[in-house]
Amino acid sequence: MAVFFEWVASASPWLWLALGILLVALEILAPNFVVIWPGLAAVLMAALVWLMPGLSGQALVAIFAGLSIVLLFGGRALMAKAEKNEPQSKLNARGKNLIGREAKVIHVAGTQGKVEIDGVQWPATWETTAPETGQWVTITNAVGVNLRAKINET
């Protein structure tokens, strides 16, 4: 183990920079935003080794590990905040676009059934009492393709 720490202590800033570039390139191949943070930590380590060349191998490994963890959690939090501020698309959630629409009941089987909207049949669950076939309901929620509906008040 001592040999490893000696090797790390003698590594040039260019090695840290190459490691950083390699890890960032790996992130491009497998975009899951996990490998990029140690890659950025390695780039920061290159600057640190260049500015402070006398650090021990143990200190460099500890700093690299700490930077990787801080960047991972900080970067994830920053990305979560950015995603939260983006408008949510309903492109892959067709059922959500149906909330508030009226649908005709075409089949009733207890607390579940089928409704029809614009010629398309959708599975539905009734909020209160089950409607009768042919009755109109309002869509109140959607979970995947399963719609939740309530009887229209007339």
The 8 nearest C-alpha neighbors of each residue, nearest first, counted from 0:
[[1, 3, 2, 4, 5, 6, 57, 56],
 [0, 2, 4, 3, 5, 6, 56, 57],
 [3, 1, 5, 0, 4, 6, 7, 56],
 [2, 4, 6, 0, 1, 5, 7, 56],
 [3, 5, 56, 7, 1, 6, 2, 57],
 [6, 4, 8, 2, 3, 7, 56, 1],
 [5, 7, 3, 9, 4, 8, 2, 10],
 [8, 6, 56, 4, 10, 9, 5, 3],
 [9, 7, 56, 5, 55, 6, 10, 4],
 [8, 10, 6, 7, 5, 11, 56, 4],
 [11, 9, 7, 8, 6, 14, 12, 15],
 [10, 12, 13, 14, 9, 15, 48, 49],
 [11, 13, 45, 15, 14, 48, 49, 16],
 [12, 14, 16, 11, 15, 17, 45, 10],
 [13, 15, 17, 16, 12, 11, 18, 10],
 [16, 14, 45, 18, 12, 41, 13, 17],
 [15, 17, 13, 19, 42, 45, 14, 18],
 [16, 18, 14, 20, 19, 15, 13, 21],
 [19, 17, 15, 21, 16, 20, 14, 22],
 [20, 18, 38, 41, 16, 42, 22, 17],
 [19, 21, 17, 23, 18, 22, 24, 16],
 [20, 22, 24, 18, 19, 23, 17, 25],
 [23, 21, 38, 25, 19, 24, 20, 34],
 [22, 24, 35, 26, 20, 38, 25, 21],
 [25, 23, 21, 27, 26, 22, 20, 28],
 [26, 24, 22, 28, 27, 23, 21, 29],
 [27, 25, 23, 29, 30, 24, 28, 34],
 [26, 28, 24, 25, 30, 29, 23, 35],
 [27, 29, 25, 26, 30, 24, 23, 31],
 [28, 30, 26, 27, 31, 25, 32, 34],
 [31, 29, 26, 27, 32, 28, 33, 25],
 [30, 32, 33, 29, 26, 34, 35, 27],
 [33, 31, 30, 35, 34, 26, 36, 75],
 [32, 34, 35, 31, 36, 71, 26, 37],
 [35, 33, 26, 36, 37, 22, 32, 38],
 [34, 36, 38, 23, 33, 26, 37, 32],
 [35, 37, 39, 38, 71, 34, 70, 67],
 [38, 36, 67, 40, 39, 35, 34, 41],
 [39, 37, 19, 22, 35, 41, 36, 23],
 [38, 40, 42, 36, 41, 37, 19, 35],
 [39, 41, 37, 43, 38, 67, 42, 66],
 [42, 40, 19, 44, 38, 43, 15, 39],
 [43, 41, 19, 16, 39, 45, 44, 40],
 [42, 44, 40, 46, 41, 45, 47, 39],
 [45, 43, 41, 47, 42, 46, 48, 40],
 [46, 44, 12, 15, 42, 48, 16, 43],
 [45, 47, 49, 43, 44, 48, 50, 42],
 [46, 48, 44, 50, 49, 45, 51, 43],
 [49, 47, 52, 51, 45, 50, 12, 46],
 [48, 50, 46, 47, 12, 51, 52, 45],
 [51, 49, 47, 48, 46, 52, 45, 53],
 [52, 50, 48, 49, 47, 53, 54, 46],
 [51, 53, 48, 49, 54, 50, 47, 8],
 [54, 52, 51, 55, 8, 48, 9, 50],
 [55, 53, 52, 58, 51, 59, 8, 56],
 [56, 54, 58, 8, 57, 59, 53, 4],
 [55, 57, 8, 4, 7, 59, 58, 5],
 [56, 58, 60, 55, 59, 4, 61, 8],
 [57, 59, 61, 55, 56, 60, 62, 54],
 [60, 58, 56, 62, 61, 57, 63, 55],
 [59, 61, 63, 57, 62, 58, 64, 56],
 [62, 60, 58, 64, 59, 63, 65, 57],
 [61, 63, 65, 59, 64, 60, 66, 58],
 [64, 62, 60, 66, 61, 65, 59, 67],
 [65, 63, 67, 61, 62, 66, 60, 68],
 [64, 66, 62, 68, 67, 63, 61, 69],
 [67, 65, 69, 63, 68, 64, 40, 70],
 [68, 66, 37, 64, 70, 40, 65, 69],
 [67, 69, 71, 65, 66, 70, 72, 64],
 [68, 70, 66, 72, 71, 67, 73, 65],
 [69, 71, 73, 67, 74, 68, 36, 72],
 [72, 70, 68, 74, 36, 69, 73, 67],
 [73, 71, 75, 69, 74, 70, 76, 68],
 [74, 72, 70, 76, 75, 71, 69, 77],
 [73, 75, 77, 71, 76, 70, 72, 78],
 [74, 76, 78, 72, 77, 73, 71, 79],
 [77, 75, 79, 73, 74, 78, 72, 80],
 [76, 78, 74, 80, 75, 79, 73, 81],
 [77, 79, 81, 75, 80, 76, 74, 82],
 [80, 78, 76, 82, 81, 77, 75, 83],
 [79, 81, 83, 77, 78, 82, 76, 84],
 [80, 82, 78, 84, 83, 79, 77, 85],
 [83, 81, 79, 85, 84, 80, 78, 86],
 [82, 84, 80, 81, 85, 79, 86, 87],
 [83, 85, 81, 82, 80, 86, 79, 87],
 [86, 84, 82, 83, 87, 81, 80, 88],
 [85, 87, 88, 84, 83, 82, 89, 81],
 [88, 86, 85, 89, 83, 84, 82, 90],
 [89, 87, 90, 86, 91, 92, 85, 95],
 [88, 90, 92, 91, 93, 87, 95, 96],
 [89, 91, 88, 92, 93, 96, 87, 95],
 [92, 90, 89, 93, 88, 94, 143, 95],
 [93, 91, 89, 94, 90, 95, 143, 96],
 [92, 94, 96, 95, 91, 89, 90, 97],
 [93, 95, 141, 97, 96, 92, 144, 143],
 [96, 94, 97, 93, 141, 92, 98, 89],
 [97, 95, 94, 93, 98, 89, 92, 99],
 [98, 96, 94, 95, 100, 99, 138, 93],
 [99, 97, 138, 139, 100, 95, 140, 96],
 [98, 100, 138, 139, 137, 97, 101, 140],
 [101, 99, 97, 98, 138, 137, 102, 116],
 [100, 102, 137, 136, 138, 135, 99, 103],
 [103, 101, 116, 136, 115, 135, 114, 137],
 [102, 104, 135, 115, 114, 134, 133, 105],
 [105, 103, 114, 133, 132, 134, 106, 135],
 [104, 106, 132, 114, 113, 133, 103, 115],
 [107, 105, 113, 112, 132, 104, 108, 114],
 [106, 108, 112, 109, 111, 132, 113, 131],
 [109, 107, 112, 111, 110, 106, 129, 113],
 [108, 110, 111, 107, 129, 112, 125, 128],
 [109, 111, 125, 124, 129, 108, 112, 128],
 [112, 110, 124, 108, 109, 123, 125, 107],
 [111, 113, 107, 106, 123, 108, 122, 124],
 [114, 112, 122, 106, 123, 121, 105, 104],
 [113, 115, 104, 121, 103, 105, 120, 102],
 [114, 116, 120, 103, 119, 102, 118, 121],
 [115, 117, 102, 119, 118, 120, 114, 103],
 [118, 116, 119, 115, 102, 120, 103, 101],
 [117, 119, 116, 115, 120, 114, 121, 103],
 [120, 118, 116, 115, 117, 121, 114, 102],
 [121, 119, 115, 114, 113, 116, 118, 122],
 [120, 122, 114, 113, 115, 123, 119, 145],
 [123, 121, 113, 145, 112, 146, 114, 120],
 [124, 122, 146, 112, 113, 147, 145, 111],
 [123, 125, 111, 147, 110, 148, 146, 112],
 [124, 126, 148, 110, 127, 149, 129, 147],
 [127, 125, 149, 148, 147, 124, 128, 129],
 [126, 128, 125, 129, 149, 150, 110, 148],
 [129, 127, 130, 125, 126, 110, 150, 149],
 [128, 130, 125, 110, 127, 109, 131, 107],
 [131, 129, 150, 128, 134, 132, 107, 104],
 [130, 132, 134, 133, 129, 107, 104, 106],
 [131, 133, 104, 105, 134, 106, 107, 130],
 [132, 134, 104, 105, 103, 131, 135, 106],
 [133, 135, 104, 132, 131, 103, 130, 136],
 [134, 136, 103, 102, 104, 151, 101, 150],
 [137, 135, 150, 151, 102, 149, 101, 148],
 [136, 138, 101, 148, 149, 100, 151, 99],
 [137, 139, 148, 98, 99, 100, 147, 140],
 [140, 138, 98, 148, 147, 99, 137, 149],
 [141, 139, 147, 98, 146, 138, 142, 95],
 [140, 142, 146, 94, 95, 145, 147, 143],
 [143, 141, 145, 144, 146, 140, 94, 95],
 [142, 144, 145, 141, 94, 92, 146, 93],
 [143, 145, 94, 142, 146, 141, 121, 122],
 [144, 146, 122, 142, 123, 143, 141, 147],
 [147, 145, 141, 123, 140, 122, 144, 124],
 [146, 148, 124, 140, 123, 139, 138, 125],
 [149, 147, 138, 125, 139, 137, 126, 136],
 [150, 148, 126, 136, 137, 125, 151, 127],
 [149, 151, 136, 152, 130, 137, 135, 148],
 [152, 150, 136, 137, 135, 153, 149, 101],
 [151, 153, 150, 136, 149, 137, 135, 134],
 [152, 151, 150, 135, 136, 134, 137, 149]]
